[in-house]
């Protein structure tokens, strides 16, 4: 729940900076209780780590879903 609240604050801060050019990243970060670097990274297009997929995985999401869909459930003996 707090993660959703944080995402909302990040979006509000970015919108405030874009609509009010006189508002600095530092002031927006302080007002919305966020890290200055978080706002600048998001403004520059970097996505949240929560929303990214680990690059060290061997299968794509589509391949994982295909395996889940096609595999037989394990039966108890």
HELIX and SHEET records of a PDB file:
HELIX    1   1 UNK A    2  UNK A   19  1                                  18    
HELIX    2   2 UNK A   25  UNK A   31  1                                   7    
HELIX    3   3 UNK A   36  UNK A   43  1                                   8    
HELIX    4   4 UNK A   49  UNK A   51  5                                   3    
HELIX    5   5 UNK A   61  UNK A   70  1                                  10    
END                                                                             
